[in-house]
């Protein structure tokens, strides 16, 4: 059949159209590949013939004030594999699983993915594990076996803490990738982390480096180092004391803060319970989260009687009282119809100085009310309460202060002795330091210096005075009063022979389900030394001790004493040469004795006593039998039961006529008697009369008249 011209032309047109359409499609495809996808394809191609390795920078170290290493970067290893080079995935996994402590199936799954040029099997291997793997690789290779073909070991960095569980919440921790996760490791991460480098190399289809290939090298920039104000030795003293207090008191937690009161430098910070920084409980998120929390900085609590340091300082500075002013404690006081009790038996007549020694609640209620709302709140603001201190540690809380516009007189009364106000430990210690350092409210700090990898100083900590709280004269008076609390009053368990120690104990209430618990308390001691020029301040807090007696004088003061004594010796503060040594005596076993017999045994041992409760029989004592106490110290006797009306359960009433209120009160208290006052001046009569035989808890009414 002969094709006509039109048919030929039509078929030719169709063919040309088809070829043109195909040409357009190919052109569009080439345009798409060479222009639209060019960058992505170039990157993918480059990824196939090149291998980029990240050079991790060395994370900077953290040092104490004397150069002791607290945190550093150590060498660790990563086991990786090239799936395309692995000959037998199952045999490969069988050999490695025991060494890496992994499931065989997990290794098989990872090394069977040949779509990847390299996979990570396990990171953060120790030097010992890495050496074992190297030995195995050489052994199989020398035997001509390719069972471990494709296995590689790469060096990486891991965070190492030489002292383990040491300043745990302060230092914080890093992620497995070396990024700051908590504490100073997190807040200073930008200084410590440095900048990563890289190596770009050409490889073949099996991921092997090509000989004589070009490579690109970008060096890493190591992180800077941080020097803290922490003293590792004092931190060790505090760590040891906290562990002992936690164990002895069966406590829920223990918090310790040590500062230099003249500069605001933090010398030690402890929160128990904690964990070994080298082995954090990462598999238990709840526990890790709880134990990472820096409760010294973040958590507020009602401080109890340690707050009386601030109330006393404010009252003296404002001129609403003086150290010799007389007060009378009947055991309780009524404010706006509510009854506020003292912590123990009535103290009777006492001076303001003695009220601080006795930690008398009614007197501090009176001082708070005398100051008044406006003035008391002015002083609390001066002390920095209700706002963060500005410390350079992450997560600081601000405490809780009732708004001045809604506070009532009964609230003010309770604030006077440390209730109805909540402070963080660092707030309280910072404010208290201003009471003894001449009135300077300092900004506490822990970062002493930050330097770059080449030694250039980037930042430097310094003492910052935030304001003035009280006058230097008031500060000098408070130093003497607080010294008396330790030498004569409720803080005697913190007494250190040869050193002038001052401080105050505290026993604060705890709320359980919104209600004040009568069985659970927070015991604390806040102390300074030496009182002529304080160089160290310690706040020791024991939370919810599970012991028969959980007063701060027993749960906290003895342990704070250990820290103070060890630190003073370490700092080279010599004991006073002319200090009269105080003899130490052993506390006798008084449990089960009649009160009169217990008192006689204590007097024979050279110790005094304080009664808690009423009755004829001793059911408990503090300290326990066998403990050593300085001669003249007070032993708490817990008594109950019906009084037995026989002569053996009585004491002789001393003759107090001719004595002042304070002298008469001290003499009667030494016999276990309380005093009711009528008039003022010197004692002219008393009832019961002198030499009468009465039960130890009897109240003696004494009439005073001007001389």
PASE-247115 format. One record per residue: y, x, z of N, C-alpha, C, O in turn. Coordinates in steps of 0.05 Angstrom, whole numbers, plus 5000, padded with zeros to 4 digits. Layout:
YXZYXZYXZYXZ...
end
This chain:
497650175000500050005000502550185000502750365016504350114982506750264979508950144997509549904994510050305014512150205031514750205017515550385002516149995021518749965008520850115024520350185047523050165012525250315025526250185051526550325071526649925051527549805077525649835100526449875123523049815093520949845115521050125126520850165150521150315108521150595117523650655134523450775155525850545124528250595140528150455168529050565188526850225168526650075194524850225213525550255237522550325203520750475220522050735229521650825252523450855211524851105218526951055240527251215258528250835238530350765258529050715285530150795306526650575284525250525310524350785323524650825347523250965306522351225317524751385328524551505350526951385314529251525323530351405349531251545368530251145350531251005374529451075398530351125420526751085392524951155414525351435424525451495448525651625403526151905411528851935425529052095444530751775417533451795430533251695459534451805477531751475462531451355489530051565507530851605530527851685496526451885512528252125518528252225541529852195499531752415503533752345525534352515542534652105525536552015546535352015573536552105593532751925574531351925600530952205610531452265634530152385592529752665600532352795608532452955627534452725594537052845601537952745628538952895645537552475632538352365658536752495681537752555702534152525674532452645695533252935701533453015724533853085680534753355684537353365699537753535716539153185692541753165706541353115736542653225754539452925741538952845768537753085784538553135807535853225771534653455785536453695787536553825808537953755766539553995766542353965779543654155786543253715781545953665792545753515818546653605839544653275816544553105840542853225862543653235885540353305855538553405875538453715876536653825889540253835863540054135860540154265888538454445893541954185905542254315931539754275948538754465961538654025948536253975964533854125953532254235969533554125927531254265915531454565919529454695924533854665917534254955922533455025951532255225956534254845969533554895997530554886002529455046016529254685989526354655992524854885980522854985990525954975957524655205944524955455960523055615964527355485971527855715987526155716012525255926021525655476023523955456046521155536040519655626058520255506015517555576008517155876004515055976010519256005995518956295991520356466011520356716010521656326031522956486052522156376079521256146082522356536099521756456126524156546144524956776144525256346158527556406175526656406204525656196214526956626218526256646246528856656263530756796257528856486284531156486302530956706322528756736334533056856326533057066347534456946371536956906371532956886391534156766415535756966431534757196435538056896439539657086456538457096484537056916493538957316497538157336525540057186543542457236543538956996558540656836576541657016598540157186609544156986605545357146626544157116653542956906659544357316670543257306697545257186717547657186712544157096739545756996761545257176785542957226792547357286797547057466820548357356845550057186844547457466868548957396892551357586895551757756877552857556916555357706919554958016920556758166914552458096927551858386929550258486906549258716907549858326885548358426862545458366861544058446843544458216882541558146881541157926860542757736858539057956844538457776822537357506833535257516848538657286827537657026835536356876811534556716815537256936787536056816763536357016740538457146737534257046724534357236702532657136679531056956682532957266656531257206633528957416632529457656634526557316629524157486627522857426600523257226588521157616592519757586567517357396570515757426588517257206551514857026549513957036520515157176504511756896514510656916487509956636477509256456493510056606451509256356438506856416419506956596403504756256422502456276404502856076382503155836387502956176357503356006333501256076312499856276315501155906292499155956272500155856245501855686243499055986223499655896196497155746186495155866180497255476185494955316177493655406151491255376148495255506132494155586106492455836109490855896091492755986131491256236134488756196152487056366153488655966167486455926185483955856169483955676152481756006173479355986158477655746167476755586151477255716194475655506205477055396229477055526251478355166226479955056248478355006274479455056295475954916271474354846295473555106310473755116335472755306296472055556309474555686321474455796343476755676306479255776316480055646342480855776361479755376344480355236368478455296391479255316414475855326384473855386405474455646419474055666443475355846404475956106416478456096433478556216454480555956424483155956437483355766461484855826480481955546460482255336480482055436509483755366525479955586516479755686544482055866552482955856575482956026534485056226540487756076544489256146562488255886527490855746528490755496546492855366550488455436557488055206575488954956560490554796570487854916537488454686520485854556511483754676511486054296502483754166490483354266462485254306447480854306454480154406427481254216406482254296386481053946411481853756392484853776386485753736363486453846406489353866403489954106384491754086367488554326388488954566371488154506343489454586324485754376340484754316313486754146298487354196274487853946311489853766298492253916288493253866267493154116304495554256296495154456273496754466255492854596274492454806254491254696228490754846209490654436228489454316203491554206185490854126162494054206193496254096176497254316157499154456163495954326134496554546115499154486100500054656084500454256105502954206092505254376105507454386095504554496128506554656142505854946140503555026141507855106136507455396135506855526162505555736163507755396184507155496210507455276231509055096228505755296252505855096274505755246301504655466303506955126320506855236347504455126362504054886363502955296374500555216390501355176419500854966431502555386431503355366459505555566464505555796454507555486481509755656487509755746516508055666532511555926522511956026550509356156561508756106585507956306545505556446555506456686571508456816565504856756591505456986607504657236592503157236572505557466602504957716590501857766591500757876572500657686613497757726616496157566595494257666583496957306590495657146570496057256542494257266526498557346537499157456511497457716506496557756483497157876526495558126523492658056518491358196503491657846531488957766527488457676498486457736486490457526487490257436459490357666440488957676420492157866445492358096428489658246427488758336406488458276450485858416452483758276436482158396422483758006438481757846423482257876393480357906378484757866384485357886356484458156344483358166323484958376360484058636351481058656350479858786332479758536370476858546371475558406347473758516335476558166340475458016317476058166291474358166273478458276289479258416265477558666260476758716238477058816282475459056279472558996272471159166260471658756280468958676274468758556246466558476237471058536232471058426205471058126204470658006183471557996227471557706228474357596223476357716232474557376209477057246205477356986221478856806214475956976244475956736260478756676271479456446275480356886277483056846287485156916267487456966273484356906241486256956220488356736221487756496224490856806218493056616219494356576246496256426249493256716267494456696293496656906297496257136290498856816307501157006311502256976340502056756351503257186350504657186377507557266372508057476360509257116383512157176381513357186409512657026427515157376413516557396438518757176440520057116421519057066464521256896470522156946498521057116512524056796507525156836534524456606552524356376544523956666577523556466597525256526621525956756626526056316636527756356659525956426683523956296688526756626697525156726720526956746744529256856743526056646766527456646792525956816812523956726823526857066816525357256832524657156860522557236872526256976872525856896899524456616902524256516924523656496879522256246880523856016890526055956879522955886911524355656923526655766940526355806964528855806927531155946940533655836927534155876903535355706943537855586932537155406909538555406888535055256912533855106889535854916876536354926852537054736892538954536881541554666871542754556853542354886883544755016875544355146848545955106829542355306845541855446819541055246797541855286774539555046804538554856784536354976767534955156776535954876743533854976726534554926697536454786690532955046679533355016650530954866639528854836651531354766614529154646600527254866590527955106593525054796579523254996568524455156546523555376539526555046533527955186512530255356522531755476507530555366549532555546560535355426561537355566562535555156560538155026561538554916590536654796601540854966601541354876629540854576632541854416617539354506653538554226658539854116683540353876684540254286703541354186728542754426743542354656736544354356763545654556779547454736764548554666743547754986774549555176760548455256733550055326715545855246729544755306703545855116682546155196659546354866690547454666672550454696669551554706647551954706692554854706691555954966679558154966668554455186680555355446669553755516644553755746636552455316632550755376609552255506586551155686572554755426581556255546559556755846563556755996543557055926588557356216593554756366592554656596583552556236602550056366605548356376580546756566576548656176562546756146540547056346518545056416506549456436511549856616489549656476462549756226462549356616440549256506413546856616398546456866397545256436386542756526373543356676347545456626334541656856340541757006314539456916297537956726304539057046273536856966255536057196237537557386233533557176227532457366206531357186184529657016189532257236159531357086136529657286118530757486109527057216114525257396100523857246077523556996079523057386055521657266033518657286039517657486048517157066032514257046038512756956013514056845994510056996013508456885991507456605997508256496017505756505980504856225983503256186009503055956018502156396020500556366045502156436070501056466091504856466066506556526089506656806097507656876118505656996080505757276087508257406076509157346054509357586092511857726084511357896059509358046058513157886039512958046015513958326021515958366033512458516010513258796013515858845997516158735976517559006008520059075995521858835988523458855969521458626003523158385998525858416012526158576030527758266002530458266014530358096040528957906041531958166059532158016084535058016094536658186088535557806109538257776120538157756150536557606161539657916164539557936193542257876206544257996200542257666224544657596239543957646269542357496280545257836282544457896310545257676329547257536325543757646350544357456372546457576390546757816393548057396403549957476423548957386450548757146455548357576467547157506493549157366511551657386507548057206530549757056548551057236569550257466573553157126581554557276602553057246629551157096631553957396648552757386675554657266695557057266691553457146716555057006737554457126764552057156771556457196778556157296806557157076825559456976822555557006844556256796863557256906889557057146895558456726905559356806932557056796951557256896974554756686943552356666959551456946968551557136952550756976993549657227003546657177006545757007022545057326991542157276991540857307019538957157026541957487035540857517062541457277080539657177093543957187079544656947095543256697084542456527100542956687058541456467046538556477056537356267061537456707059534656737069534456647098532556517105536556707114536556617142536556317142535156187158538256197125538455907125535955767114535155567124534755887094532255777083530055777104528655577107529855997119527756017139528255817162526355677170530755797171531355607192530855317183529855157199531555257158531154987148528154917146527354697153526555107137523655057136522555007164520954817168523355167183522455127211523254867222521754717235525854787218526854537228525454307215524854107229524854327190523454117175520654077188519753847191519254297194516554287204516554187233515054007241518254317250518254257278519053967284517953837301520953867269522053597274520753387257521453147259518753457240517553267222519753097208519552857206521753247198524153107187523753027158522053137143525252817151525252727123526552937105525552987083528653057115530053267099531753437118532353347140532553667108534353847123536453947103535754027081538953957112541154057096542654267112543254237135543254487098544754707111546954807093546454847069549254847104551454957088552855167105553555117129553155407094554455627108556855717092556655757068559255737105561655807091563156027106562656077130564956167092566756347104569356187109570756117090569956127135572155937140574956037133576855877132575256297129577856407122578456407092580756427083576256387076576656407047575556167031576456117008573756017043572555787029570155867013569055696998569256117014566856207000564356087012564056087036562555986995560055877004558056107005557556246985556956157029555156377033552256297031550556467025551656047036548855947034548955647031550655507042546955537016546755247012543755187009542455296992542755017027539854947027539554647029540854517044537754547012536854267014533754267015532554366996532654157035529754137037529053837038530453687051526853747025524953907010525953996983527853886972524654206973525454316947522954386931520854266935523054576913520754656897521254936887523455036887519055066878519255336867520555316839519555176822522755446836524255436811522555536787523055456764520655706793518855806771516655616764515355646743516355406780514255216774515154926782514054806800517254826768518254566775516254346768514754376749516254126783514353916778515153736754515853506758515053856731516053716707514253476700515153286686511753476709509953246702510453016721509252806717512153046741512852826760515852796759517252906776516752626741519652606736521152496761523252596767519952306775521252196798521652406820523852426831519652566825519852776846521852986837523453076853521653066812523553276803526353176804528153326813526852926796529552816797530652816825532952886830528952726844529752706872530352986884532353016898528653176878528953436890531053616876531853826887531853536852534053686839536753606851538753756847536953386865539453286875540553456897539253516917543053546894544353716913545653536934548053466931544253466955545153276975547453386992548953237004547653646994549953767009552553706996554653677009552453676969554853636954555253336947557553236947553053196943553252926931553052696951554452496947551452726972550852496989552652477014552952667028553652237018555352187042553752067064551751937059554552127089553152017112555251987135557352107135554551817154556251787178555752027196553552067205557752197201557352447214556752437244555652617255557652217257557252197285559152397300561452427291558252517321559952657339561152917328563153017339560053027307561353267295564153187285565853367282564552937279567152847269569252857291571652867286568352867316570252887339571953137338574053147350570953337323572653577319575253507306577353597313575053337285577353257270579153067287581653087286577952877301579452687317581052837339583352787344579653027353580953187374583253347363585353357375582853477340584953637328587353467320589553547325586853237309589053057301590552957325593052947325589052877346590352777370592052987384594352927393591053227386592653447398594953517381597153557391594553527355596753607337598953397337601353467334598253137339600252927339601552887366603552747369600453017387601653007414600952757429602352687448598852607421598152367436596352427460595752247475595552677463594052757487594453057491595653197474593353167513593253447518590553517531589253337541589853767532587153837541586653767570584353737579588853747586588553687615588853397622588653327646589353227603589752947609587152827620585052887610587452667641585152547653584352277640586052117633581752247637580551997627578351907645577452057663577451657641575251567657573251417639574051247623570751497640568651377624566851207642565451317659566850947637565150767653562550717638560850567648562150837615559750807600560150637575558350637557562350487574562850327550565750247550567250277570566650137527569350047524569349817505567849807486571149617510571349387493573749417474575949477483573249367448575349367428575049117411573049077398577148947411577148697396574648537402573348417384573848517428571648357436568948487432566848377440568848717419566248857415565949087435567849227442563449127444562949327464561949587450560049577435563249807456562450067445561450237468562950287487558950317466557750467488558050767485558450867463557950907507557751197507554751257501553051087502554251507494551551577486549551587509547151567504550451627534548651647557549751517581551051307579549251627604550451527629553451557629554551727616554851387645557751417647558551707656557251817673560651817644561552077651563552077674564152277685564551837680566451817702569151947695569951947671570452067714572952197709572552467694570752617701574252517675574052757659576652807645578152627639577153057639579553127624578853097594576553057586580953127578580453107549578653337540576853287524578953577551577253797545574353747553572553807538574053627576571353557585570153337568567653327564571753157559570752937542569553047516567652947506570853267505569753387481567053527488565153517473567053667511564553787520562353587524560053637517563053357535561053147541560552967517558652807517562152997496561952827472562152537480560552367472564152477495564552207507565752017486568052047478564251817478565151627458567651467467569551457451567751357491570051197499572751347497574751237490572651607504575151767503576051797474578451777468574151837455574951867427575651607414577151597395574651387425575651117417578551097425580251007408579251177449582051167458583851347441586051267434582951587435584551767419585051657391587251677380582951537379583251417353585351187353586951167335585151017374587050797376589950897382591850787372590151117397592851217403594151327377596551297373592551457361593651557336594651327318596651357304593251107318594050877302593150907273592451127264593150687260592050677232593550867214592351037201596250847213597751007193597451297199597051457180597751377224597751667230594951777227594552007217592851627236590151727234589451757204588151957197590251567188589651587159591151817146590151947128593551877156595052107146593452367151593352537134592352387175590852627182588252637166587452857157586952407162584452417146585052497117583452637105587352417107588152507080588752807080587952947061590052907101590553197103587853347105587653567094585953237118583253367120581653347094579553457092582653197075581353177049579052977048577352987031579052787067576852587068577452367047579752297042575252267036575552057016576052156988576351986970575952416984576352526957574652776955574152906975573852856931572353106927573953346936576353356935572453556945573753796954574653966930576254146932573453916906574054076883572254316880572754496864570054326895568154546894567054576865566654366852566554816856565554866829562554836827561155006815561454626838558654556837558454276825559854096835556754226806556653956793555553746812553953796829556553496808555453266822556753206849555453076865559153306854560353256881561152966885562252836867560552866909561352596917564052606931565152816936565152366936567752356949567752236977569852216989565452156987565352037013566451747012567151646991566451617035567251337037569151307061568351357084571551217056573551157077574450877072575350807050574350707093575350427091578250437082579850587092578950267062581650257053583650197075583150017092585750337076587750317098588850027100589549937122588949887078590049617078588349417092589249197100585749477095583949277107582649377133581049227145583249617141581949727165582849577190585249507192581049537209581649397234581649597257580749827254582649507280582749677304579949767312579449987320577949577309575249647317574149857298572550027306574949847272574050057253575250317261573850527261577850317268579150567276577950687301577550927303577150507319575850597344573250747338572650947350571750637319569150757312569451007296567951197299571551017279572051257263572651487282571951717277573951427305574651637324572351797334572652037340569851677335567551837343565451857321563151907327566351827296564651897273562951677261561151727246563651427268562351197254564351057236566751107238563450877219565150727200566650907182568750827171565751157178566851337158564451507148562751587164564451557122562251717111563451957096565351937081562252187101563152437089560752587076558552547085561352747057559252937047559253177066561353237078557053317068556953557085559153757078560353877096559653797052561653997045564453907052566154067058564953637051567553537060567953597090570053697098565953537106566153567135566553857142568353917158564954037131565154317138567854437129569054597143568754357105571354447095573554367113575354527120573554107122575554007140575454147167577554227178573054187177572654317203573554607202574654707222573154737180574055017177577155037180578155227191578554827170581454827173582254807202584454897209580554687218581254657247581154927261582654957281579555107252579255367266580555607252580755817263581455567227582555787212585555797212586755947196586855637229589755637230590955397216593355377215589255217207590254967194590354967164591554797152588955157151588955177122586555017110584255087116587154817095585054667081584454817055586154817037582054927053581455097029579654947010578354747017579755026985577954916965575455096964575655326956573154986972570755156973569955226945570355076926568755466942567755546916565355726918564855846939563755736897561255886897561156086874559456276876562756056853562756246831564856466837567256416837563856706841565556926847566657056822569057136821564957086801565857216777563957156754561557136758565157126730563557086706564357306687566757346681562357456676562957676657561357636632559157516632562457726610561057706584558857916583558558086601557257916562555058106559555958386558554558576565558458436548559458706546561158786571562558986571561058616592562358696617565158596621566358656641566258446602568958346604569058116624567457926622570958116643571157906662572457656648574657676638570957436649571957186636573357006656575456906650572156976679573356806700572856946727570857086731574556886746574257006773575056796794577156676792573356756813573956566834575956676854576056926857577456506867579356596886579856376907579256146903580956466930581556276951583956106943586056206936583655846945585755656939586255486964584455356975588755486973589555326996590555056986592655046972589154846994589954576984592154447001593554276991592454537025594454427042594154517071592354677077595854407089595754477117594954227133596154007128593054247151592154017166593353997194594453787201593354217209594454227236595954487239595754667222597354507261598954747267597154977276594854927285598055217274596555447284596055427314593955517324598055317329597755287358595455097364593755147382595354867350593154677354590454807346588454757360590454957325588055097316587055287338584655297343588855437350588055617372586855467395584855547407588155237402587055077424584354967417582554967435583954877393581354767385579154987385576854927392579855227378577855437379576755477408574455507412578655467427577855497455576155257464574155287478577055017457575554777465572754777453570854707467572454857428569854857416568055077427565655047429569255297436567755507449566655397476564455457484568355237490567455127515565154927511563454907529565154787489562954597483560254747483558254647492560254987471557855147469557155287495554855307503559155387509558655537534558255357558556855437577559455117557559354947581558254667575557254527594558354567551557754287545555254247529553254387533555254037512552853947499551854137477549754087466553354347470552554527449551254787460551054977445550254777485549255027497546855137482546255377484545354977468543055077453543855257430542155377417546455277424547455457403548755707415549855867401548555737442549855967454548356227447545956237446549956437441548856697434550056907452552556937453548357037467549357227486550957457473550057577454553357497483555057707473556957627451558757777443556657377441558457277420559857027429558856867444562256997419563856757424563256557402564356577380561656357409560756157390562055887398562055817421563055747378564155477383562755287365561755357344562855027373561654837355561354567368562354517390560054387354559754107364557153997353556554027329555653867370553253727361553953447352556153337358552153327338552453047329549852907326547853027317549852647333547452477329548452227316549652047330548052197290549151977275547051757271544651807270548051517267546251297263545351277234546651387216543051147230541951117203541550817199540650677216542150727175541750447167539050417154538450557134537450227163534950167151535049867143535249697159534849827116535149557105537749417114537849177120539849577115542449467121543049437151545249337158541149507168541449477197541249747210539549907202542949797231542850047245540150077259539349897274538750297254536150347267536650477295538250657297535150387314535350497341533450727345533550877365531550757326529550967329529951207311528751417315531751187292532151397272535051487272536851327271535451757271538151867272538352107253536352207243540852187249541352437235542552627256544752587266541052837263541953037282543353267268542453357247545553357280546953577266548353757286548753687309549053997277550754177292552654317273551854407252555154327280557154467265558354687282559554627303558054937274558855157291560255377277560055407252561655547292563155777282562756017300562055987323563256247289563256497305564556717288564556707264565656927302566456917331569056757333570656757314569556627355571756437357574456567359576456427355574656827364577256957363578157007335580557037329576257017316576857057288574456957272572857127263574156697268571656587255571156707228572856707210568756817225567856937199565556787186564856837163564356607201562156457190562156177202562556147227561655977186561455697194558855587184558155627161557455437201554855327194554855027200555554937222553954867181553354587185550354547180549354597158548954467201546054437200545354137205546054037226544154007186543553717188540553667185539353757166539553517204536653447203536553137200537352997218535453047178535352767172532752637182530652727174533152437199530852267207528552427218526352417207529052577239526852727252524852537265525652337277522352597262520252427274519252557299516952657300520952567319520252687345521252497367522752307362520352547392521052367413524052357418525152147424525352587415528252597420529452737395528852957389531252587382532352687357535352737358536852687339536352827382539152897385539753147369537953327366542153177359542953417345542753667362542453887352543053637388542953867406540253997406539954227413538153847398535453957399534253987371532754177366534953797353533753817326535254017308534054127289537854057314539454227296540654477309540554687297541754447333543254667345541654927348542655137341539054917357537655177359537255317333537255567332536955167311536555297285539155397274539155607261541355257279543955357271544555617286545755797275543755617311544155867328542756107315543856317314540356067305538856287293540356387269540556637265541456207252542956297229545456447237546056657226546856347257549356477266548656757277550056947270546656777294546057037306545157237286546157467286543357157268542357347248544657427229544757657220546357237222548557297204550657477216551657667203551257437242553157607255552257897257553758087252549657927263548558197264548558317236549358557233547758167216547758257188550558337179550858537164552558177186555358237178556658457193558858537188555158567213556258787228558258707250559758877259558158457258559958367279558658437306556558317314559758627320558558727344559058537367561158417369557058507385557558337409559658467427560058707426560958297442563058397460561858577481559958497495562958817484561859007503561958917531560158977547564058767538564458677566563258407571563758287592561758297552560658037556558458047577556758217577558657857595556657847617554057717606554157487598551857867607549357747598548557507615548757517640547757297602546857057617543857057618542457077597542857037642539957037645538656797632539756577632536256837621534756627609532456557627530956727637532056287631529856197649528056017633528855907613525655977644523755807631523955527642524155487666523955327624524155047632521554957644519454987631521554847669519054767681518054497669519554357656515554437673514354187664515053977685514153987708516553777676517553567694516353297689516853107704514853267668513753007660511952897683510253027693512552647689510952507710511952537738510952407756513852717742514852767769516852547777518052417760517152517803519352347813521952487806522152727804524052327802526652437794527552647814528552857805527252587839528252787860526653047858527853257861524053027853522453277851523253427826523353677826523753287804524653417779527253557783527653787773529153427797531753547802531453797819532754007813529753787839529354017856528154247840528854477844526254187823524954397807526954527788526854767783528754367777530754477759532754657774533554867765533554557797535454727814534154987821535455197821531654977828530255227835530055417812530055657815529855297787529755467763532455557754532655727736534555457766537255527758538355367736540155457721537355127732538254947711539454687722538754607744541254567706542354317713540854097699538754147686541853847700540453627687542453407680544653387691541453237662542852987655540652777653538552817641541252537666539352327666539852127643542152067638537752047630537951837610536051617618533651647620537251377622535651147631535951117661537551257674534350947673534450897702531550867711529850777696531150937736528450917747527751147764529551317771525251167772524451367791522651587780522151787793521751557755519751737745520751857718521851727701520252127716520952257691518752217670516452277675519552097647517552047627517752237603516152237585519852397603520252587581522552777588524152717606522652997574524753197579525453337553523953337534527853457554528853597531530553827541532553777554529854077534527654167518524954137532524754057555522854187517520154157527519554377547520854587548517454337563516654537583515954797569514654797548516755017581516155287570518355397553518355637547520255227545522555327528524355507545524555477569525555697532527455877546530255767543531155697522531755767566534555677565536255857582535355977602538755887574540656037590541055917617541255667620541056077638541455977665543955807667546055887657543655577679545955387682545955177660547554997661544055197641543954997619542954727630541754717652543454517615542754247623540154157610539854197586538354047625535953927615536153627616536853517636535553497593535653207592533053097604530853167596533352917624531052787637531052497628533052347633528952397616528652117609526951987630524652057635528251787643526951657666526651357662528151237647524651247676524250957676522550887700521651067714522050627703520350537725522050437749524450497751520750297767522150197790522750417810521050597814525050407822525850607842524150567867523750347876523150787877521550787901523350847925524551057926523450667943525350707966524150877988523750788010523551127982522651308003524551548002526051597983524451698023526251918027525952138006527852288000523552157995523152377975524452317948524752497931525352057944526551987919529551947923530751777909530852107940533652077945535052347944533752557947537652337940539252577940541452547960542152327968542552767969544652757989547352747976547952907958549052557985551752527973553452757984553652788008554652907966556353137975559053037985559952807979560453198000563053138010565153217989565353457982566553027978568553087957571353057966573253097950571752997991574552958001576053217998575053438003578653187990580353417986580153537958581653717951578353427941578053537914579553367894580253137899580153487871581453337849579453167835577053187841580452997818578652817803576552977788574152917789577453177773575553337757573553487775571153487769574453607797572653757815570653567827568253637829571553337837569753147849567653047829565253017836568552997804566752897784564553097778562253027775565353357775563353567769561353587792558953617787562253577817560453607840558453377841556053417846559453127837557652897838555652897815553352837819556652977792554852987769552653187773550353147764553253407787551153617792548953507809546753617810549453287824547453167840546152917827544552787839546952867803545852637789547252377795546252157789549652397807551152157815553552117797554652297785554251857794556651797778558951727797558451677821561351717787563751667804565451437793565851417769566351267812568351067806570951157819570951237843573151137805575651247814577551017824577750817811578751067846580950887855583351067862583151237879585551017848587951177853587951437837586351467819589751627845589851887832590852087852591952017873590452337846591252557864588852707874587252817858588552717901586152857913584552647928585652447937581952697931580252507944580752487974580952697987581052247984581452208013579152068027578852078051577551918011575251778022573251728001573851747977570751658009568651607990566651418002566351398026565251277984563151087992560951087971561551037948558451147979557451228006558751488016559751648001558651518043559851748055558251998050555951988041559552228056558152478053555652498070555552388092553652628059551052678071549252428071546952448081550152208060548451968058546252028038546652188019543951908041541651948023541451708005541151488014541751757979541751537959540051617936539251847933539451417919537951477895539751627875542151587876538551787858540151967840542151817822544151937814541651567815543451427796545651267810547051117797545951297836547951147851550751227842551251467836552551027841555351077835556951107861556750937879558451317864560051367888562951297882564151397863564051117898566851047895568551237912568251267936570451357898572251557911575151467909576051397887576451467931579351397932581051647931580651827946582951647912584751877909587551797916588451567911589051977929591851937935593352197929592352417930595952157922597552397917597652577941597652477964597652847938597653027961600353017975600653157995
end
